[in-house]
């Protein structure tokens, strides 16, 4: 793909002056892009991420590769679309004289299975010089518990559902407290301690902080829930007979009828309220870290990346959770703040696999062989720049390809979906069988096959 070298040269000159020395990666869990104020939400209260977006570059069209936790994290931590073998961020940075520290969930951890005991999950030990797990009580936090698809509400600790599907994904707990007992508060506190130590050490560092919210169970102090009265929560519009033009392979088993939440419209609103409450709580922890980074003067020499492993569905198309190829799942928030970079917003198509090579180029390290992502430094110098034509996401035997205008999905049984994202951003009208769009479909099939090869 032809690309001007001027933005790259411009940014590299600026970064050379700013001495980008360190990298701070902050990863949320199950965070949908439109649950942030900076991505257009009229309901969410996310002042700290909104501020980070003002200071850095917000990517409007960033896409995950895996649409559930484990494959997504394995992918972006290696810069390879479908994970597999390959050197990780941490190993590469350690090999080049950096410390590499994990706080919380970066590679896959079961939530709440690994969070309650504070175990490592499926971590890659070689990626880190040091690693710290953040345990918490999760659904067993004393307070007002709800299992919304069962319409169960209680303050008792006995009999709470926290591990079995599909119940665990509809659990909320609000309680009296300041949040200091929660894993995300602990992760921010530990990250702050480490930043102070790293400042004294003066060795270049890669610090990866992983938050578990807003992944279920949605647990937060009551003041965060009070910001979102459930009766005022708008539910997403769902088109009548929405599934009629979807192939069978595209219809998520994680749907309202299967989970029983369709019987309780108010509980669907409570789900939105609980989700946004934990988003705001997580946002506050980001703010605490960024405040410390600036107080220590590390913001002048540290590249900051914020993202999520994938997006999430909260009733759109009558679907819930993740693990499919809908836009709400494949699209993720991505904000990058690099010293001396040019603040702005980009509509260019990018992927999470691009983070690793961007970190390498920003710090002057070589990009390892086998990394499939592209550095996003050109976009940091010019929001109108592009580095690729399409983004790919995967689930099971299904693959989606997202271009600036089209979303094309192909499944293992040969079925397809095609959406014009300029005219139909909510993906209500599948054009795969439209004679009017046959030429477009053929062109996208050809691009899909060429890029996949």
N, C-alpha and C positions, 0 to 999 in steps of 0.2 A: 504494500500500500504506500503510495507516494505521500510524503509528509515533509513539511518545511522544517529545516533544522534551526531556524531562528528562535522559536520559543524555547527549544531545549538549551541553546547556547545562552539565551537570556536568563533562564532560570538557574542554570549551572553557575553563571557568573554571580548571580545574587546569592546562591547558596554558598558559594566559595567565600563571599564576604561575611555571610552570617555564620559560617562554621557550624553546619549541621553535624552535630556530634552524636546525638542520642536519638533513640526512637521509643516512643510511648504508644503502645497499642492498647486500646480499650474496646472490649467486645461485649456487647449486650447479648441477651438470649431470647429468641422468639420475638424480636422487635419489628413490627411492621413500620414501614417508612412513614405512612400517613398518621401515625400516632405521635408525631412530633410537631410542635408549632412551626419550626423552620421548614417543614414539608407541607405546610398548609392546613394543619388541623386547627379548627376553630374552638376545639374543646380542650385539648391537651395543654397542660401547663408544664413547659420544659424550658425554663429560662436559661439554664446553663448550656445546654446543647444548642439552643438558639444563638447564644452569644458566641460559642465556638464556631458556628456556621458563619456568623458575621465576620469573624477574624480569619477564617480559612476559606476553603473551597468546598461547597456543597455539591454533591453529584446527584442530579435528579434521576438518572437512569443507571443505577448500579445494580448488578445482579449476582446472586449467589450461584454456586455450581451444584452443591448438594442441597436438597430441599428439606432435609432433616439434619439434626445436630452433627452426628458423627461424620458422615461423608463431607459435609460442608467444611467443618473444621480441619479435617485431614487434608482437604483440598487447598484452602487458602494458607495453611501453615507450611505448605510445600510449593505453592505456586503452580500446582498441577490440577487440571480440571476435575479429574476423577481420583485424586489422591494417589494411592499406590505408594511405591517406593520413591525415595528422593530425599535430598537433604532438607531439613527444616530451617525455618528462620533462625531459631536459636543456635543450632549447630553451626550454621554458616557464620553467624556473628561471633560466636565463641572462637571459631577457627581464625577469626580476624581480629582478635584481641579485645573483644567486648565481654562484659558480664551479661548474662541472659537470665532473667528472673520471671517466674510465673507467680501471680497471685490470683487464686480463684480458678474459674473454669475457662480454659482455653481449648485444649483438646477435649474430647467427649467425656463428660461425667453424667451419670444418671441423676436426674432430678425428680424426686428427692433422694433416690437410692444411695448416691455417693455423697450428697450434701449433708444429710443428717449425721453420719459417722465421720465425715471429713476425710474420706478416702480419695485416692488419686484417680479413680476411674481408668480410662484408657489413655492415660498420659504417655508422652514419649520422654523418658527420663533424660536421654542424651541431649534434648533440646534446651536444658536448663542448667545454669550454674547453681541455682537455688530455686525451690518451689514451696509454696505455702497454700494449704487448703483452708477453706473457711466454712466450718460446720454451722449448722443452725437447726432449729426444731421444725421448721417448715410448717406443715399443716397441723402439727401438734403444739404450736405456739398457743398458750392460753389466751382465749379471747372469743370473739363472736365468729363461729365457724359456720360455713354454708357449703353444702354440696348441691349445686344449683340444678343439675339435671335430675336429681332425686327429690328436689324441693325439700331438703333437710336442713334445718337450722338448729344449732345448739351451742351452748357454752361449755358443755361437758367435754372432757378429753377422751372419754371412753367411746369406742366405736367409730372414731373418725376414719374416713376413707382417705388414704394418702398414696397408695401404691398401685392399686388396680385400675386398669382402663375399663371403661371410659370415664370412670367417676373422678379420678384424680385431676383431670384437666378442667373440671368445673368447680374446683374448690377455691373459696376465698376465706381469709381470716383477717379481721380487723381487731385491733387490741389497743389497750392503753400503754403507751411507752414512747421512747424517743427513737427507737429503731436500732439502737446500738447492739442489740442481740441478733440482728439479722446478718446473713452472710455478706450481703452487699455493703453494708456499713463496715463490717470487719475488713472486707477487701479494700475499701477506700482508706481506712485507717492504716492498714499494713502498707499500702502503697505510699501513703504520706510519710510513714516512718522510713521506708526504703529510699524515697527521694532525698530525704535529709542525709541519710548515710551515703548515698551515691554522690551527692553534691560534695561532701567532704573527701570522698575517695578520688574524685576527679577522673576516674577511668570511664571511657565511653560505655554506655549501657543500652541494652534493649530490655525494657520493662513491659510485660504483657499482663494487663489486669482484666479479669473476666468476671462480669456480673451475671447472676442467675435470673434476675428479673428483667422482663415481665413473664418469664417462663412460669407456668403453673407449679405449685399453688400460688395464687395471688395473695401474698401475705404482706401487710404493711401496717404501721400505726394508724389509729383511727383518724387522725387529722388529715391524712392523705385521702382516705375514703370520703371524708366530709367535703372535700373539694369537688367531688363528683356525685351529687345526689342521683341515685339510679333512675328516678322517675324523669329526670331531665336528659337522660342519655338517648340520643337519636340512634335508631337501628338502621343498618344499611338497607338501601332499596334492593329488593330482589325481584327480578323480572318474572312475571307469570310464565309458567312452563319453561323455566330457565334451562332445564336439563334436556329439553326435547331435541336440540341440535348438537348436543355433546355426545361424542362416542362413549360407549360403555366404559372404556378404559380411563376416561377422563373424570368420571363421576366418583368423587371421593367417598370412601366408606365413612369418613369422619363427617357425617352430615347430621342435620338437626333431627330428622326422624329416627335415625339409627341410635342416636344418643338420648333421645327422649326430651331434649331441651325445647323442641317445637311446641310442647304443651304449656310452656311457661314463658310468655313474652316478657314479663317483668324480670324473670331470672336472666333472660338474655341481656337485658339492660344492666342487671347487676354484674354480669360478666364483663361488659364494657367498663363499668365503673371500677371494678376490681383490677382489671388490666391497666387502665389509665392511672389508677392510684399507685400501682407498682412502677409504672413508667416514670411518674413524677418522683417517686422515692429514689429510683435508680439515677435519674437526672441530677438529683441533689448530690449524690455520691460523686458523679462526674465533676460537679462544681467544686466539691471539696478538694479533689485532686488537682484540678486546674488552678485553683487559688494558691495552693502550695507550690506548684510548678512556677508560677509567676513570682511569688514571694521569694523564692530561692534564686530567681534569675535564670532558671533552667529553660524557661520558655524561649529564650533567645538563641538556644542551641539545640533544641529538641523538636523533632518532627512528631506531631500528634495525629494518630489515625483513630477514628471512632467508627464502628460499624456493628452489625449484628450477623449471626450465622445464617439467618434467613428471615423471611417475613412471617406473616401469620394471618389466619382467617378468623373472623369473629362473626360468622353468620352470613357473610357475602356468598351469594349463590346457594345459600343454605348449607355452606360448608364451614367446618371449624378446624382449627389447628393448622397443620402443615402437611408436608409429604405429598404435594401434588404440584402441578405446573401452572396454577393460576398466578396472575400478575401480583396479587397481594402476597404471595409466598415467595416468588422468585426475586422480586424487587426488594432491595434492602436500603436502609439509610447508610450513607457514607459521607463523612466529613473529614477533610484532611487540612491540618494547619502546619505549614512549613515556614520557618523563619525566613523573612524577606520575600515570601511568596505573595502573589497578588490575590487578595480576597475576591470572591465572586461565586457564581453558580454556573455549573456546566450541565448541559443536556446531552453530552456525549455518552455513548454506550460504553460502559466499563464493567469489569468483573472483579470479584473478590480475589481471584488469582493474581490480579495486577498489584496487590498491596506489597507482596514480597519484593518484586523487582523495583517497585517505586522506593521502598525503604533502602534497598541496596544503592540505587543510583543517587538518592538524596544524601547518603552518607559517604559516597565515593567508593563503595565496595563493588567488586565484580558481581555480576548476576550469574548464579550457578548454572551449569549446563543442565538441560532438561526442564528448566522452569518455563512454563507455557504462557505465563502472564506477560503483560507489557507495562513498562514504566509509565506512570501518569504524569511525570514531570512536565511534558509538553502542555498538558491541560492546566497545570498550576501556573504556567506563564501566560496562557491564553485560553480562557474558558471555551472559546469557539473551536479549539483544536480537537482532533480526533486521533485515536490510536488504533481503533479497530472498527469493523463494520457490524459485528454481531456479538452477542453474549449467549452462552449456552448454560442450561440448567438441566438437571437429571433427577429422575426418580424411577426406581425399578427399571423397566424396559422402555420408559418414556423419556423423550428429550425435547426441550423447547429451544428455539432459536429466536432471539429478540433483536430486531434491527431498529433503526430510528422510527420506522413507520409500522412494521409488521411484527406480530407474534405468531410464530408457526410452531406447532407441536406435532410430533410423530410418536406413535406408540408401538409396542412390540407386535401387536396384531395387525399393523399396517394402517390403522385408523389415524385420521389427521384432524387438526383444528387450525383455523386461520382467522386472525382478527386484525382489523385495521385500527391500530392504536391511536391514530390521529382522530378518527371519527367515533371510535367505540372503545374508549379507554377502560371501561368496566368489563369488556369481553362478554357482551350479551349476544352478539350475532356472529355465529360461526360461518365463515365464508368458504370453507373447504370444498363444499359441493356447489358453489355458485359458478355458473357458466361464465358470468361476467368477469370473474376473477381467476379463470383457468390459467391465463398466461402468467399472472402474478404467482400463482401456486407453482407452476412449472419452474419459474425462475428461482423461487425460494427453495424448492426441492434440490435444484442444482447447486445452489449456494450452500445449503445444509450439508449435502453429501461431500462437497469439496472441502468445506471447513472441518467436517468431522474426520475426513481422511487425513 
